[in-house]
């Protein structure tokens, strides 16, 4: 009987609490405050289906959960105008020094809510993600930026992606804003575009009116320098993630070690100006340190989510479409670029063919060396059992290839923390990685994948061993699925915490004169009108 009374009282308290908010007309206040996204690391106490309490040892915080396509600044208005929206939970921000039971919590709220609501400091963040590659052409870095943007946007943050213009078609259904600048095609074989953002007047007009709390660059080049400009002008923190082995890129492009070292020095000078530098793995951080970077590096791994059933690929449809026979299938996904060690794969498959072990090889992607790779396939006599279907921007089709393959072969020495390895593991396809590569950090040899030497004979041996025991291969694929991918929600929790920390502590780096200047700029219309520069 007491439990029933408690439950009924909780329901009544919920209704009174929501009525209390409406009655005090607090929506206008919250429309100008920044609301904080929900962190999954907190414990949650469910009261009723429409109320969720975020519980922490020091305080309670109830904040809006963003699950729809409504901008964060309109969340509370959305609660009023569209109360039938069941996907939006109602949260009430307040603080208390000790945990309270359900009934006592609502009694506390009803009696003390006005003061607590007026003093509550709840935030969402206005974030800029800067990248040199983005949809529809999405390489590994672009895919990381897309994941960051979607997850951060759905949590209620105002998210803007700054990237070269590639597609001017329909841009709906994104939980973020795309601010692009005019760009031009790079030389044949490169799928990316490049431009100079600040000379694009339309881009300048848009970016001038976007206030950020923090900016995050994923490149030290064009968009990285633009992120640095914005961070300096708006006096906000700048984070930059080190993704690639740029020295190798410079060396291939210039064939000069001297020029390549100068290029790396320029990159290090850029990272030295950032508030915080991230790397996608520990081995990647070591690469950046070998380039000469002396600052602190934060490791922020990449994630990979399990696709919902409607987005999972259909291997059988792909087998019919690309005429793939019932043979052991090896898959490579990435740029058609010799730096990815594709020659090692071709030579290993040719050796297996000479031994009488036929395999179907799928090379998915595009890049500057695609034509040369096709010629090499013909030279090695692999044309009958090699397919190069090109770039796949449909994630469901790519997932179908992952599920179709028996082994994901990725012996690249160049890559740091390739997304494709995590995506293949997500589909239960075990990888083969080069033993000394940065990518090999996530593989335990013989458990969730295999490692090989940077040698075609050894790669052929490892493939032969894996295909000889189908049961062990399946078990290895299951271990890869369980241990290699990490949910993006877990990664974004860490990202959000670091962003908020940098925002909160950015002013500590300023001297007193700078702090007075910023206070006047933020609070004095006269000062702002006189000293704020216009582009």
C-alpha positions as semicolon CSV with decimal commas, in nm:
position;residue;x (nm);y (nm);z (nm)
1;X;0,000;0,000;0,000
2;X;0,282;0,239;0,090
3;X;0,452;0,167;-0,243
4;X;0,133;0,253;-0,433
5;X;0,096;0,577;-0,239
6;X;0,459;0,665;-0,308
7;X;0,413;0,598;-0,680
8;X;0,095;0,806;-0,698
9;X;0,261;1,086;-0,507
10;X;0,555;1,079;-0,749
11;X;0,320;1,112;-1,047
12;X;0,138;1,400;-0,882
13;X;0,468;1,566;-0,793
14;X;0,583;1,535;-1,153
15;X;0,271;1,710;-1,279
16;X;0,301;1,983;-1,020
17;X;0,668;2,032;-1,098
18;X;0,606;2,080;-1,470
19;X;0,311;2,310;-1,395
20;X;0,539;2,505;-1,164
21;X;0,785;2,565;-1,446
22;X;0,515;2,674;-1,688
23;X;0,355;2,900;-1,428
24;X;0,680;3,087;-1,361
25;X;0,741;3,153;-1,731
26;X;1,102;3,038;-1,723
27;X;1,127;2,958;-2,094
28;X;1,257;3,301;-2,185
29;X;1,537;3,265;-1,932
30;X;1,638;2,927;-2,061
31;X;1,623;3,040;-2,424
32;X;1,925;3,264;-2,357
33;X;2,112;3,020;-2,135
34;X;2,322;2,744;-2,280
35;X;2,201;2,401;-2,183
36;X;2,432;2,112;-2,098
37;X;2,418;1,780;-2,288
38;X;2,347;1,461;-2,096
39;X;2,655;1,256;-2,012
40;X;2,601;0,881;-2,015
41;X;2,865;0,840;-1,744
42;X;2,618;0,963;-1,482
43;X;2,374;0,737;-1,303
44;X;2,012;0,791;-1,396
45;X;1,708;0,762;-1,174
46;X;1,385;0,706;-1,367
47;X;1,073;0,852;-1,208
48;X;0,818;0,830;-1,487
49;X;0,844;0,780;-1,864
50;X;0,852;1,156;-1,924
51;X;1,098;1,249;-1,649
52;X;1,460;1,147;-1,617
53;X;1,679;1,261;-1,330
54;X;2,054;1,283;-1,379
55;X;2,202;1,180;-1,048
56;X;2,553;1,254;-0,925
57;X;2,702;1,215;-0,574
58;X;2,731;1,593;-0,531
59;X;2,420;1,720;-0,701
60;X;2,124;1,647;-0,919
61;X;2,112;1,796;-1,265
62;X;1,819;1,759;-1,497
63;X;1,890;1,888;-1,844
64;X;1,724;1,867;-2,187
65;X;1,795;1,560;-2,394
66;X;1,806;1,636;-2,765
67;X;1,672;1,354;-2,980
68;X;1,492;1,530;-3,262
69;X;1,558;1,778;-3,539
70;X;1,479;2,087;-3,332
71;X;1,767;2,336;-3,270
72;X;1,897;2,329;-2,913
73;X;1,801;2,690;-2,852
74;X;1,434;2,598;-2,916
75;X;1,419;2,294;-2,689
76;X;1,202;2,448;-2,421
77;X;0,979;2,618;-2,675
78;X;0,947;2,277;-2,838
79;X;0,824;2,135;-2,508
80;X;0,544;2,392;-2,506
81;X;0,450;2,402;-2,872
82;X;0,469;2,030;-2,931
83;X;0,401;1,852;-2,601
84;X;0,292;1,540;-2,788
85;X;0,653;1,473;-2,894
86;X;0,729;1,157;-2,697
87;X;1,097;1,152;-2,799
88;X;1,173;1,461;-2,589
89;X;1,209;1,405;-2,216
90;X;1,154;1,687;-1,968
91;X;1,432;1,781;-1,730
92;X;1,445;2,033;-1,446
93;X;1,787;2,176;-1,346
94;X;1,868;2,221;-0,975
95;X;2,136;2,138;-0,718
96;X;2,139;1,957;-0,385
97;X;2,431;1,853;-0,165
98;X;2,319;1,498;-0,099
99;X;2,123;1,234;-0,286
100;X;1,751;1,240;-0,212
101;X;1,491;0,966;-0,247
102;X;1,229;1,018;-0,514
103;X;0,954;1,167;-0,296
104;X;1,187;1,388;-0,093
105;X;1,347;1,507;-0,416
106;X;1,020;1,638;-0,555
107;X;0,921;1,792;-0,221
108;X;1,257;1,975;-0,228
109;X;1,195;2,087;-0,584
110;X;0,845;2,217;-0,516
111;X;0,961;2,427;-0,222
112;X;1,299;2,547;-0,349
113;X;1,278;2,538;-0,728
114;X;1,265;2,915;-0,797
115;X;1,599;2,990;-0,630
116;X;1,762;2,677;-0,765
117;X;1,642;2,742;-1,118
118;X;1,765;3,102;-1,111
119;X;2,108;2,992;-0,989
120;X;2,143;2,688;-1,214
121;X;2,431;2,700;-1,459
122;X;2,354;2,463;-1,743
123;X;2,542;2,473;-2,070
124;X;2,543;2,347;-2,419
125;X;2,845;2,416;-2,638
126;X;2,878;2,596;-2,968
127;X;3,137;2,387;-3,149
128;X;3,315;2,424;-3,483
129;X;3,464;2,113;-3,647
130;X;3,713;2,207;-3,923
131;X;3,811;1,944;-4,182
132;X;3,966;1,929;-4,528
133;X;3,745;1,635;-4,630
134;X;3,377;1,575;-4,567
135;X;3,064;1,424;-4,720
136;X;2,996;1,308;-4,985
137;X;3,366;1,214;-5,028
138;X;3,448;1,072;-4,689
139;X;3,790;0,927;-4,613
140;X;3,887;0,810;-4,267
141;X;3,930;1,160;-4,128
142;X;3,605;1,278;-4,285
143;X;3,424;0,984;-4,134
144;X;3,559;1,074;-3,790
145;X;3,440;1,433;-3,829
146;X;3,098;1,313;-3,943
147;X;3,069;1,090;-3,635
148;X;3,179;1,373;-3,403
149;X;2,930;1,611;-3,562
150;X;2,632;1,375;-3,556
151;X;2,682;1,262;-3,198
152;X;2,763;1,605;-3,056
153;X;2,474;1,761;-3,247
154;X;2,224;1,506;-3,122
155;X;2,326;1,583;-2,766
156;X;2,199;1,937;-2,795
157;X;2,517;2,121;-2,890
158;X;2,518;2,378;-3,168
159;X;2,754;2,213;-3,412
160;X;2,898;2,365;-3,730
161;X;3,121;2,182;-3,976
162;X;3,360;2,394;-4,181
163;X;3,484;2,218;-4,495
164;X;3,555;2,272;-4,866
165;X;3,241;2,282;-5,081
166;X;3,182;1,953;-5,260
167;X;2,806;1,906;-5,289
168;X;2,548;2,184;-5,314
169;X;2,251;1,952;-5,311
170;X;2,005;1,875;-5,031
171;X;2,162;1,908;-4,688
172;X;1,876;1,816;-4,459
173;X;1,859;1,554;-4,186
174;X;2,188;1,658;-4,027
175;X;2,195;1,760;-3,658
176;X;2,460;2,019;-3,747
177;X;2,518;2,313;-3,978
178;X;2,754;2,282;-4,277
179;X;2,946;2,603;-4,351
180;X;3,151;2,538;-4,663
181;X;3,373;2,753;-4,880
182;X;3,442;2,752;-5,252
183;X;3,696;2,487;-5,346
184;X;3,848;2,340;-5,660
185;X;3,939;1,990;-5,763
186;X;4,286;1,864;-5,683
187;X;4,494;1,689;-5,954
188;X;4,349;1,375;-6,110
189;X;4,337;1,079;-5,875
190;X;4,265;1,280;-5,559
191;X;3,905;1,272;-5,442
192;X;3,934;1,582;-5,225
193;X;3,892;1,949;-5,303
194;X;4,083;2,247;-5,172
195;X;4,027;2,620;-5,141
196;X;4,107;2,931;-4,940
197;X;3,811;3,002;-4,710
198;X;3,885;3,363;-4,629
199;X;3,866;3,477;-4,993
200;X;3,513;3,338;-5,030
201;X;3,280;3,635;-4,951
202;X;2,974;3,417;-4,892
203;X;3,167;3,200;-4,645
204;X;3,303;3,511;-4,470
205;X;2,955;3,656;-4,434
206;X;2,830;3,336;-4,273
207;X;3,123;3,259;-4,046
208;X;3,132;3,619;-3,917
209;X;2,792;3,567;-3,755
210;X;2,865;3,233;-3,589
211;X;2,989;3,257;-3,229
212;X;3,181;2,952;-3,107
213;X;3,278;2,832;-2,761
214;X;3,548;2,602;-2,897
215;X;3,687;2,500;-3,237
216;X;3,841;2,167;-3,331
217;X;4,058;2,121;-3,639
218;X;4,128;1,785;-3,798
219;X;4,396;1,914;-4,032
220;X;4,696;2,144;-3,991
221;X;4,649;2,280;-4,342
222;X;4,379;2,505;-4,494
223;X;4,094;2,445;-4,251
224;X;4,336;2,413;-3,962
225;X;4,471;2,762;-4,027
226;X;4,114;2,889;-4,057
227;X;4,030;2,732;-3,719
228;X;4,334;2,907;-3,573
229;X;4,215;3,239;-3,718
230;X;3,867;3,194;-3,571
231;X;4,003;3,085;-3,232
232;X;4,232;3,388;-3,217
233;X;3,964;3,633;-3,324
234;X;3,694;3,500;-3,089
235;X;3,943;3,426;-2,808
236;X;3,833;3,066;-2,765
237;X;4,023;2,738;-2,723
238;X;4,150;2,544;-3,024
239;X;4,186;2,165;-3,026
240;X;4,359;1,986;-3,313
241;X;4,375;1,613;-3,382
242;X;4,682;1,459;-3,546
243;X;4,551;1,195;-3,787
244;X;4,810;1,123;-4,057
245;X;5,181;1,066;-4,120
246;X;5,238;1,391;-4,303
247;X;5,610;1,336;-4,356
248;X;5,531;1,036;-4,576
249;X;5,281;1,245;-4,774
250;X;5,534;1,523;-4,828
251;X;5,804;1,277;-4,929
252;X;5,587;1,108;-5,189
253;X;5,476;1,442;-5,331
254;X;5,815;1,618;-5,340
255;X;6,068;1,328;-5,342
256;X;6,281;1,550;-5,120
257;X;6,368;1,477;-4,759
258;X;6,471;1,838;-4,704
259;X;6,139;1,976;-4,827
260;X;5,952;1,710;-4,629
261;X;6,131;1,808;-4,308
262;X;6,044;2,173;-4,370
263;X;5,680;2,072;-4,418
264;X;5,680;1,880;-4,089
265;X;5,839;2,178;-3,911
266;X;5,552;2,396;-4,037
267;X;5,301;2,145;-3,901
268;X;5,470;2,140;-3,560
269;X;5,460;2,521;-3,552
270;X;5,084;2,495;-3,607
271;X;5,030;2,243;-3,328
272;X;5,236;2,460;-3,093
273;X;4,968;2,730;-3,127
274;X;4,682;2,498;-3,026
275;X;4,542;2,483;-2,674
276;X;4,538;2,105;-2,683
277;X;4,661;1,842;-2,930
278;X;4,500;1,502;-2,963
279;X;4,618;1,181;-3,127
280;X;4,400;0,886;-3,225
281;X;4,624;0,626;-3,057
282;X;4,934;0,598;-2,841
283;X;5,148;0,496;-3,138
284;X;5,015;0,794;-3,333
285;X;5,122;1,021;-3,047
286;X;5,470;0,871;-3,073
287;X;5,479;0,960;-3,443
288;X;5,395;1,322;-3,364
289;X;5,663;1,329;-3,096
290;X;5,914;1,190;-3,348
291;X;5,832;1,489;-3,569
292;X;5,955;1,717;-3,289
293;X;5,639;1,811;-3,100
294;X;5,725;1,871;-2,733
295;X;5,383;1,946;-2,587
296;X;5,136;1,721;-2,409
297;X;4,935;1,490;-2,634
298;X;4,592;1,359;-2,533
299;X;4,495;1,022;-2,682
300;X;4,137;1,033;-2,811
301;X;4,050;0,713;-2,992
302;X;3,804;0,672;-3,277
303;X;3,478;0,489;-3,228
304;X;3,258;0,266;-3,438
305;X;2,889;0,201;-3,380
306;X;2,691;-0,108;-3,473
307;X;2,468;-0,014;-3,764
308;X;2,091;-0,048;-3,719
309;X;1,935;-0,338;-3,914
310;X;1,796;-0,110;-4,187
311;X;2,148;0,021;-4,263
312;X;2,330;-0,310;-4,257
313;X;2,452;-0,429;-4,595
314;X;2,335;-0,735;-4,785
315;X;2,632;-0,952;-4,890
316;X;2,424;-1,166;-5,124
317;X;2,311;-0,865;-5,326
318;X;2,672;-0,756;-5,365
319;X;2,778;-1,104;-5,478
320;X;2,519;-1,091;-5,755
321;X;2,590;-0,729;-5,853
322;X;2,968;-0,772;-5,877
323;X;2,969;-1,137;-5,987
324;X;3,167;-1,256;-5,684
325;X;3,221;-1,634;-5,683
326;X;3,201;-1,865;-5,381
327;X;3,568;-1,845;-5,294
328;X;3,751;-1,730;-4,982
329;X;3,717;-1,352;-5,001
330;X;3,985;-1,102;-4,903
331;X;3,890;-0,735;-4,864
332;X;4,087;-0,411;-4,865
333;X;3,911;-0,075;-4,814
334;X;4,096;0,253;-4,852
335;X;4,270;0,482;-5,096
336;X;4,404;0,325;-5,412
337;X;4,749;0,446;-5,321
338;X;5,072;0,247;-5,312
339;X;5,151;0,397;-4,971
340;X;4,875;0,172;-4,833
341;X;5,097;-0,130;-4,908
342;X;4,856;-0,265;-5,171
343;X;5,146;-0,415;-5,366
344;X;5,211;-0,645;-5,068
345;X;4,852;-0,771;-5,090
346;X;4,872;-0,833;-5,466
347;X;5,199;-1,024;-5,440
348;X;5,070;-1,236;-5,150
349;X;4,751;-1,330;-5,340
350;X;4,960;-1,414;-5,648
351;X;5,178;-1,647;-5,437
352;X;4,868;-1,820;-5,297
353;X;4,736;-1,865;-5,652
354;X;5,064;-2,028;-5,755
355;X;5,021;-2,267;-5,462
356;X;4,672;-2,356;-5,582
357;X;4,478;-2,153;-5,325
358;X;4,237;-1,929;-5,517
359;X;4,098;-1,625;-5,337
360;X;3,865;-1,349;-5,446
361;X;4,025;-1,010;-5,382
362;X;3,812;-0,697;-5,340
363;X;3,984;-0,357;-5,347
364;X;3,728;-0,092;-5,249
365;X;3,822;0,273;-5,289
366;X;3,972;0,527;-5,525
367;X;4,295;0,723;-5,536
368;X;4,590;0,849;-5,739
369;X;4,737;0,505;-5,813
370;X;4,416;0,327;-5,918
371;X;4,522;0,285;-6,283
372;X;4,867;0,154;-6,189
373;X;4,711;-0,091;-5,945
374;X;4,482;-0,225;-6,219
375;X;4,785;-0,274;-6,446
376;X;4,969;-0,459;-6,170
377;X;4,667;-0,685;-6,117
378;X;4,685;-0,779;-6,484
379;X;5,063;-0,833;-6,474
380;X;5,028;-1,076;-6,184
381;X;4,747;-1,267;-6,356
382;X;4,487;-1,179;-6,093
383;X;4,227;-1,013;-6,317
384;X;3,985;-1,307;-6,304
385;X;3,961;-1,297;-5,925
386;X;4,008;-0,927;-5,841
387;X;3,735;-0,665;-5,828
388;X;3,793;-0,290;-5,790
389;X;3,442;-0,143;-5,752
390;X;3,564;0,209;-5,668
391;X;3,469;0,448;-5,389
392;X;3,163;0,362;-5,175
393;X;2,998;0,658;-5,002
394;X;2,694;0,452;-4,898
395;X;2,777;0,310;-4,555
396;X;2,527;0,024;-4,596
397;X;2,698;-0,092;-4,917
398;X;3,037;-0,070;-4,747
399;X;2,901;-0,268;-4,454
400;X;2,786;-0,532;-4,702
401;X;3,142;-0,571;-4,829
402;X;3,270;-0,608;-4,472
403;X;3,016;-0,883;-4,405
404;X;3,091;-1,053;-4,734
405;X;3,464;-1,086;-4,669
406;X;3,632;-1,366;-4,479
407;X;3,941;-1,159;-4,395
408;X;4,007;-0,787;-4,393
409;X;4,362;-0,737;-4,524
410;X;4,515;-0,403;-4,430
411;X;4,898;-0,421;-4,407
412;X;4,945;-0,043;-4,436
413;X;5,248;0,100;-4,258
414;X;5,126;0,453;-4,328
415;X;4,793;0,460;-4,142
416;X;4,767;0,551;-3,775
417;X;4,426;0,436;-3,650
418;X;4,223;0,345;-3,960
419;X;3,846;0,358;-3,923
420;X;3,808;0,077;-4,177
421;X;3,968;-0,178;-3,943
422;X;3,713;-0,093;-3,674
423;X;3,428;-0,104;-3,924
424;X;3,535;-0,447;-4,052
425;X;3,563;-0,575;-3,695
426;X;3,218;-0,435;-3,624
427;X;3,088;-0,669;-3,895
428;X;3,277;-0,966;-3,745
429;X;3,554;-0,975;-4,007
430;X;3,900;-1,028;-3,852
431;X;4,188;-0,811;-3,980
432;X;4,545;-0,879;-4,086
433;X;4,768;-0,583;-4,002
434;X;5,140;-0,515;-4,041
435;X;5,322;-0,599;-3,720
436;X;5,521;-0,276;-3,690
437;X;5,240;-0,043;-3,794
438;X;5,059;0,207;-3,573
439;X;4,732;0,039;-3,671
440;X;4,845;-0,290;-3,510
441;X;4,806;-0,142;-3,162
442;X;4,447;-0,271;-3,132
443;X;4,517;-0,631;-3,242
444;X;4,629;-0,918;-3,023
445;X;4,788;-1,161;-3,266
446;X;4,587;-1,482;-3,297
447;X;4,304;-1,360;-3,073
448;X;4,112;-1,082;-3,249
449;X;4,316;-1,072;-3,569
450;X;4,657;-1,151;-3,710
451;X;4,981;-0,963;-3,757
452;X;5,228;-1,016;-4,039
453;X;5,572;-0,892;-4,130
454;X;5,609;-0,632;-4,401
455;X;5,675;-0,911;-4,648
456;X;5,449;-1,074;-4,910
457;X;5,564;-1,428;-4,821
458;X;5,468;-1,379;-4,457
459;X;5,135;-1,221;-4,550
460;X;5,059;-1,519;-4,776
461;X;5,146;-1,754;-4,489
462;X;4,912;-1,577;-4,246
463;X;4,624;-1,579;-4,497
464;X;4,678;-1,950;-4,564
465;X;4,675;-2,030;-4,191
466;X;4,358;-1,833;-4,128
467;X;4,168;-1,992;-4,418
468;X;4,279;-2,342;-4,320
469;X;4,071;-2,337;-3,999
470;X;3,722;-2,190;-4,063
471;X;3,610;-2,249;-3,704
472;X;3,906;-2,059;-3,560
473;X;3,851;-1,786;-3,820
474;X;3,491;-1,739;-3,705
475;X;3,599;-1,727;-3,340
476;X;3,863;-1,468;-3,426
477;X;3,601;-1,260;-3,607
478;X;3,376;-1,271;-3,302
479;X;3,662;-1,156;-3,079
480;X;3,735;-0,876;-3,322
481;X;3,372;-0,766;-3,303
482;X;3,379;-0,768;-2,922
483;X;3,717;-0,603;-2,861
484;X;3,817;-0,370;-3,145
485;X;3,522;-0,130;-3,200
486;X;3,435;0,116;-2,925
487;X;3,093;0,285;-2,919
488;X;3,101;0,645;-3,032
489;X;2,891;0,743;-2,728
490;X;3,179;0,640;-2,501
491;X;3,429;0,839;-2,707
492;X;3,203;1,145;-2,728
493;X;3,161;1,144;-2,349
494;X;3,537;1,197;-2,323
495;X;3,537;1,452;-2,605
496;X;3,262;1,652;-2,436
497;X;3,442;1,651;-2,102
498;X;3,765;1,778;-2,261
499;X;3,582;2,047;-2,458
500;X;3,406;2,171;-2,146
501;X;3,729;2,167;-1,946
502;X;3,911;2,373;-2,208
503;X;3,624;2,621;-2,229
504;X;3,607;2,659;-1,852
505;X;3,984;2,708;-1,811
506;X;4,062;2,910;-2,123
507;X;4,034;3,244;-1,942
508;X;4,292;3,132;-1,686
509;X;4,560;3,174;-1,953
510;X;4,486;3,545;-1,993
511;X;4,650;3,826;-1,801
512;X;4,430;4,072;-1,602
513;X;4,426;4,332;-1,879
514;X;4,295;4,076;-2,129
515;X;4,028;3,966;-1,883
516;X;3,905;4,327;-1,836
517;X;3,901;4,377;-2,211
518;X;3,695;4,062;-2,266
519;X;3,456;4,158;-1,986
520;X;3,393;4,497;-2,146
521;X;3,350;4,343;-2,488
522;X;3,092;4,102;-2,350
523;X;2,901;4,352;-2,136
524;X;2,947;4,703;-2,278
525;X;2,761;4,781;-2,602
526;X;2,962;5,104;-2,639
527;X;3,295;4,924;-2,603
528;X;3,181;4,652;-2,841
529;X;3,068;4,898;-3,107
530;X;3,398;5,086;-3,090
531;X;3,651;4,806;-3,067
532;X;3,492;4,504;-3,233
533;X;3,643;4,470;-3,579
534;X;3,437;4,381;-3,881
535;X;3,570;4,175;-4,166
